[in-house]
Amino acid sequence: MAAGPSDPPMRLILEEAFNRGEFAAFDDRLAPDSVSHIMAWGLPNNRLGLRQLIESFRLAFPDLRCTVEDEISSGDGMAARWTMRGTHTGLFFGNQPTGRTISVAGILFAHTDAGRIVEDWILVDQYGVLQQLGLVPPPRGP
């Protein structure tokens, strides 16, 4: 189901920016001075860093698809648990394409003001991505 203008800002960003590479909702729904606490990848903690993260994933996984599994909203806060799926056919943070598919969990928390995200925390299962791409070894048994 496509996100619409009345959907929460997080759902719009996941559906339009991550899934389709369209950044109009991103630009409309993120405050210009918003803070993005990106828990990895060495990106800046602002809306530029969040956009770079999304663009990096879309380049590496052109068929990227994020699905919201659960979401909660209360006052000016919201949270979502989502799953990211895609096939690694492009350069991913310096790693050559493997042709492998990923299916990893993500969590996103955000605070809004007047319908725009002013602060967010995004966490993607980075280790799971790297394991599924064969870039780090799988866990050993007992």
N, C-alpha and C positions, 0 to 999 in steps of 0.2 A: 504494500500500500504506500503510495507516495505521500510525502509530508505536505501539509498545507500551511498557509500563513497563520492559522490559529494554533498550530501545533507548538509544543514547547521549543525554545531555541535549540536545545541540545539535539532533539530529534531532527530538526531541520538541518543542522550542521552534519549530523551523521548521514542522513539521507541524501542531501544535495551535494555537500562538499566531498565527503568520503566516497559515497557510492557513485556520484555522477561527475565529480570534478567541477561542479558549478559553484562559484564562490559568491554569488549575489546574496544568498541568505546568510552566509558567513559574514560578509561585510555589513549587512543590515542588522544582524542579531548579536554581533559582538561589539561592545562599546569600544571606541577608538583607543582608549587607554586601558583596556582590559588586561588583566594579569592571567597568564596561563602557566600553571605549575606542571610542566612536562617532566615526568619523572625519569627521563633518560635521553639518549641519543645526542646529548651535547647541544641541544637547541636553546635559543633564548626563551626566557619565560615571559613571553608576551604574545600578542595575536599574530605577529610575524612568525614566531617559532611554531605556533600551532598550525599555521598555514603551511610552513615548510615541512612539518611532520606529515600532514595530509598529502601534500604534493609528492613527497618522497615515497610514501606507500603507494600512491596511485601510479607513479612511474615504474616502480618495481613490480606491482601487481595490478596490471591494467583492468583485470576483471574483478577488482576488489568489490566486496559486498559486505557491509556492516548491517547487522540485524539487532535491533533492540530486543532484549530478552525480558527485561524487567525495568520499570522506571517508577520513581516516587517523586512527588512534588509536595512541598510544604512551605507556605509563605514565599520567601524569596530564594529558597533553596530547592535544588533538584538533584537527583542521582539516577544513573542508568547503568545497568549491566548489559553488555553487548558482546556479540561475537563477530570477529573479523575473519573473512575467508577470501582466498585468492590464490592465483597461480603465479609463481615467481618467474617472470619472463623479462624483467628489466633489472638494471643495476640497483642494488639495495645497500646503501651506506657502504659503498666500495666493494661489495660482493657481487660477483658475476651471476647471471641468471642460472638457476638450477633446474627449472622446469617443474619443481615440486610445488605441491599445494600446501597451504596452511589453513588452520582453523584454530584461532586463539581467542581468549577472553580479553575483554577490556572493561574498565570501569571509568566512569566520568561523573564528577561532582561539579556543580556550578551554583553560583549566586547570581541573581539577576537584579536589575533595577530598571523599572519602566519597560519590562519585556526584553531587555538586552543583557547578555552575559557580561558581568563586570569582573568575575574571577572564576577560574575553573582549575580543576585538577584532573589530569588524564593519565591513566595507567594502562599500558598494554603489556601482555605477557611476553616480554622481550625474550626471555630464555626459551619459552615455548616456540617463538618464531624461529630463533636460531637453531633449535633442535630439529624442528620439522624441515628446515632447509638443509640439514646435514652439516651445519657450520660449527656445531659443538656436539660432543658425543651425548648419546642418551644416558639417562641415569643407570647406574649399575644396580644389580639385584643385591639382596642381603648377603 
